[in-house]
Amino acid sequence: MRNFVIVLAVLASTSVFAQKDRPTMVPEMTEIWDPEVMVVTPGETPMGAPSDAIVLLSANQPFGYEWTNAEGAEPAWEFDQGVATVKKGSGTIETKRQFKDFQLHVEWRSPAEVIGESQGRGNSGIFLQGIYEVQVLDNFNNRTYRNGQAGSVYKQHAPLVNACKAPGVWQTYDIIYTAPRFNDDGTYFTHPRVTVIQNGVLVQNHVEVRGPTEYIGIPEYTVKPHGDGPIILQDHGNPVSFRNIWIREL
């Protein structure tokens, strides 16, 4: 018992000593001034490209300046005043540049004329690093499987809500993407992560992507190490249009 009392006394005296020895804090001790935060000028509207963005699709540059088809040739999609529209059977298009972590803004529009249902109506997709798909689909009064509708990470994460506008109306995706890092054995050290805001509504909240997008099969079975990759827009046979695409590397 005596030893226990001695230990308590020593601990108490040490605590008092430590408190007396602690420096008096002033606000300046927790202020960090350098390096100064970089200035970025926002776009004139929430949809406008910030000053540090790479503009991938606009009316101010030729379609082929940033985009190519899968074979590296000029894209065959229709292009008019900054709007690129899927030409059925011409295949996907992809950026010439490769990206890692980024903030991506995309505006898309399904056809005003409603043809088909479920996955056959206004279907396209945005592939991040050419591997992980955020679904584009006309889901305005059009039900399909929940992990395959607009705003989904295709076949992996259903959107939190259906935020689709009517057919023929321009819609926006703002996507924040963190690329995966890999272990030496080829497995994920950290998984890809995706946040999606559709038309100002959060539909994916920093979700963990299980693996590459697969139409048939299990994503985890197809994970392979990879580096930077392109943004790919899908030709799914529907005349979906895109405009005002820009990206900020993070």
Secondary structure as a PSIPRED ss2 file (coil, helix, strand):
# PSIPRED VFORMAT (PSIPRED V4.0)

   1 M C   1.000  0.000  0.000
   2 R H   0.000  1.000  0.000
   3 N H   0.000  1.000  0.000
   4 F H   0.000  1.000  0.000
   5 V H   0.000  1.000  0.000
   6 I H   0.000  1.000  0.000
   7 V H   0.000  1.000  0.000
   8 L H   0.000  1.000  0.000
   9 A H   0.000  1.000  0.000
  10 V H   0.000  1.000  0.000
  11 L H   0.000  1.000  0.000
  12 A H   0.000  1.000  0.000
  13 S H   0.000  1.000  0.000
  14 T H   0.000  1.000  0.000
  15 S H   0.000  1.000  0.000
  16 V H   0.000  1.000  0.000
  17 F H   0.000  1.000  0.000
  18 A H   0.000  1.000  0.000
  19 Q H   0.000  1.000  0.000
  20 K H   0.000  1.000  0.000
  21 D H   0.000  1.000  0.000
  22 R C   1.000  0.000  0.000
  23 P C   1.000  0.000  0.000
  24 T C   1.000  0.000  0.000
  25 M C   1.000  0.000  0.000
  26 V C   1.000  0.000  0.000
  27 P H   0.000  1.000  0.000
  28 E H   0.000  1.000  0.000
  29 M H   0.000  1.000  0.000
  30 T H   0.000  1.000  0.000
  31 E C   1.000  0.000  0.000
  32 I C   1.000  0.000  0.000
  33 W C   1.000  0.000  0.000
  34 D C   1.000  0.000  0.000
  35 P C   1.000  0.000  0.000
  36 E C   1.000  0.000  0.000
  37 V C   1.000  0.000  0.000
  38 M C   1.000  0.000  0.000
  39 V C   1.000  0.000  0.000
  40 V C   1.000  0.000  0.000
  41 T C   1.000  0.000  0.000
  42 P C   1.000  0.000  0.000
  43 G C   1.000  0.000  0.000
  44 E C   1.000  0.000  0.000
  45 T C   1.000  0.000  0.000
  46 P C   1.000  0.000  0.000
  47 M C   1.000  0.000  0.000
  48 G C   1.000  0.000  0.000
  49 A C   1.000  0.000  0.000
  50 P C   1.000  0.000  0.000
  51 S C   1.000  0.000  0.000
  52 D C   1.000  0.000  0.000
  53 A C   1.000  0.000  0.000
  54 I E   0.000  0.000  1.000
  55 V E   0.000  0.000  1.000
  56 L E   0.000  0.000  1.000
  57 L E   0.000  0.000  1.000
  58 S C   1.000  0.000  0.000
  59 A C   1.000  0.000  0.000
  60 N C   1.000  0.000  0.000
  61 Q C   1.000  0.000  0.000
  62 P C   1.000  0.000  0.000
  63 F H   0.000  1.000  0.000
  64 G H   0.000  1.000  0.000
  65 Y H   0.000  1.000  0.000
  66 E C   1.000  0.000  0.000
  67 W E   0.000  0.000  1.000
  68 T E   0.000  0.000  1.000
  69 N E   0.000  0.000  1.000
  70 A C   1.000  0.000  0.000
  71 E C   1.000  0.000  0.000
  72 G C   1.000  0.000  0.000
  73 A C   1.000  0.000  0.000
  74 E C   1.000  0.000  0.000
  75 P C   1.000  0.000  0.000
  76 A C   1.000  0.000  0.000
  77 W C   1.000  0.000  0.000
  78 E E   0.000  0.000  1.000
  79 F E   0.000  0.000  1.000
  80 D E   0.000  0.000  1.000
  81 Q C   1.000  0.000  0.000
  82 G C   1.000  0.000  0.000
  83 V E   0.000  0.000  1.000
  84 A E   0.000  0.000  1.000
  85 T E   0.000  0.000  1.000
  86 V C   1.000  0.000  0.000
  87 K C   1.000  0.000  0.000
  88 K C   1.000  0.000  0.000
  89 G C   1.000  0.000  0.000
  90 S C   1.000  0.000  0.000
  91 G C   1.000  0.000  0.000
  92 T C   1.000  0.000  0.000
  93 I E   0.000  0.000  1.000
  94 E E   0.000  0.000  1.000
  95 T E   0.000  0.000  1.000
  96 K C   1.000  0.000  0.000
  97 R C   1.000  0.000  0.000
  98 Q C   1.000  0.000  0.000
  99 F E   0.000  0.000  1.000
 100 K C   1.000  0.000  0.000
 101 D C   1.000  0.000  0.000
 102 F E   0.000  0.000  1.000
 103 Q E   0.000  0.000  1.000
 104 L E   0.000  0.000  1.000
 105 H E   0.000  0.000  1.000
 106 V E   0.000  0.000  1.000
 107 E E   0.000  0.000  1.000
 108 W E   0.000  0.000  1.000
 109 R E   0.000  0.000  1.000
 110 S C   1.000  0.000  0.000
 111 P C   1.000  0.000  0.000
 112 A C   1.000  0.000  0.000
 113 E C   1.000  0.000  0.000
 114 V C   1.000  0.000  0.000
 115 I C   1.000  0.000  0.000
 116 G C   1.000  0.000  0.000
 117 E C   1.000  0.000  0.000
 118 S H   0.000  1.000  0.000
 119 Q H   0.000  1.000  0.000
 120 G H   0.000  1.000  0.000
 121 R C   1.000  0.000  0.000
 122 G C   1.000  0.000  0.000
 123 N C   1.000  0.000  0.000
 124 S E   0.000  0.000  1.000
 125 G E   0.000  0.000  1.000
 126 I E   0.000  0.000  1.000
 127 F E   0.000  0.000  1.000
 128 L E   0.000  0.000  1.000
 129 Q C   1.000  0.000  0.000
 130 G C   1.000  0.000  0.000
 131 I C   1.000  0.000  0.000
 132 Y E   0.000  0.000  1.000
 133 E E   0.000  0.000  1.000
 134 V E   0.000  0.000  1.000
 135 Q E   0.000  0.000  1.000
 136 V E   0.000  0.000  1.000
 137 L C   1.000  0.000  0.000
 138 D C   1.000  0.000  0.000
 139 N C   1.000  0.000  0.000
 140 F C   1.000  0.000  0.000
 141 N C   1.000  0.000  0.000
 142 N C   1.000  0.000  0.000
 143 R C   1.000  0.000  0.000
 144 T C   1.000  0.000  0.000
 145 Y C   1.000  0.000  0.000
 146 R H   0.000  1.000  0.000
 147 N H   0.000  1.000  0.000
 148 G H   0.000  1.000  0.000
 149 Q C   1.000  0.000  0.000
 150 A C   1.000  0.000  0.000
 151 G C   1.000  0.000  0.000
 152 S C   1.000  0.000  0.000
 153 V E   0.000  0.000  1.000
 154 Y C   1.000  0.000  0.000
 155 K C   1.000  0.000  0.000
 156 Q C   1.000  0.000  0.000
 157 H E   0.000  0.000  1.000
 158 A C   1.000  0.000  0.000
 159 P C   1.000  0.000  0.000
 160 L C   1.000  0.000  0.000
 161 V C   1.000  0.000  0.000
 162 N C   1.000  0.000  0.000
 163 A C   1.000  0.000  0.000
 164 C C   1.000  0.000  0.000
 165 K C   1.000  0.000  0.000
 166 A C   1.000  0.000  0.000
 167 P C   1.000  0.000  0.000
 168 G C   1.000  0.000  0.000
 169 V C   1.000  0.000  0.000
 170 W C   1.000  0.000  0.000
 171 Q E   0.000  0.000  1.000
 172 T E   0.000  0.000  1.000
 173 Y E   0.000  0.000  1.000
 174 D E   0.000  0.000  1.000
 175 I E   0.000  0.000  1.000
 176 I E   0.000  0.000  1.000
 177 Y E   0.000  0.000  1.000
 178 T E   0.000  0.000  1.000
 179 A C   1.000  0.000  0.000
 180 P C   1.000  0.000  0.000
 181 R E   0.000  0.000  1.000
 182 F E   0.000  0.000  1.000
 183 N C   1.000  0.000  0.000
 184 D C   1.000  0.000  0.000
 185 D C   1.000  0.000  0.000
 186 G C   1.000  0.000  0.000
 187 T C   1.000  0.000  0.000
 188 Y E   0.000  0.000  1.000
 189 F E   0.000  0.000  1.000
 190 T E   0.000  0.000  1.000
 191 H C   1.000  0.000  0.000
 192 P C   1.000  0.000  0.000
 193 R E   0.000  0.000  1.000
 194 V E   0.000  0.000  1.000
 195 T E   0.000  0.000  1.000
 196 V E   0.000  0.000  1.000
 197 I E   0.000  0.000  1.000
 198 Q E   0.000  0.000  1.000
 199 N C   1.000  0.000  0.000
 200 G C   1.000  0.000  0.000
 201 V E   0.000  0.000  1.000
 202 L E   0.000  0.000  1.000
 203 V E   0.000  0.000  1.000
 204 Q E   0.000  0.000  1.000
 205 N E   0.000  0.000  1.000
 206 H E   0.000  0.000  1.000
 207 V E   0.000  0.000  1.000
 208 E E   0.000  0.000  1.000
 209 V C   1.000  0.000  0.000
 210 R C   1.000  0.000  0.000
 211 G C   1.000  0.000  0.000
 212 P C   1.000  0.000  0.000
 213 T C   1.000  0.000  0.000
 214 E C   1.000  0.000  0.000
 215 Y C   1.000  0.000  0.000
 216 I C   1.000  0.000  0.000
 217 G C   1.000  0.000  0.000
 218 I C   1.000  0.000  0.000
 219 P H   0.000  1.000  0.000
 220 E H   0.000  1.000  0.000
 221 Y H   0.000  1.000  0.000
 222 T H   0.000  1.000  0.000
 223 V C   1.000  0.000  0.000
 224 K C   1.000  0.000  0.000
 225 P C   1.000  0.000  0.000
 226 H C   1.000  0.000  0.000
 227 G C   1.000  0.000  0.000
 228 D C   1.000  0.000  0.000
 229 G E   0.000  0.000  1.000
 230 P C   1.000  0.000  0.000
 231 I C   1.000  0.000  0.000
 232 I E   0.000  0.000  1.000
 233 L E   0.000  0.000  1.000
 234 Q C   1.000  0.000  0.000
 235 D C   1.000  0.000  0.000
 236 H C   1.000  0.000  0.000
 237 G C   1.000  0.000  0.000
 238 N C   1.000  0.000  0.000
 239 P C   1.000  0.000  0.000
 240 V C   1.000  0.000  0.000
 241 S E   0.000  0.000  1.000
 242 F E   0.000  0.000  1.000
 243 R E   0.000  0.000  1.000
 244 N E   0.000  0.000  1.000
 245 I E   0.000  0.000  1.000
 246 W E   0.000  0.000  1.000
 247 I E   0.000  0.000  1.000
 248 R E   0.000  0.000  1.000
 249 E E   0.000  0.000  1.000
 250 L C   1.000  0.000  0.000
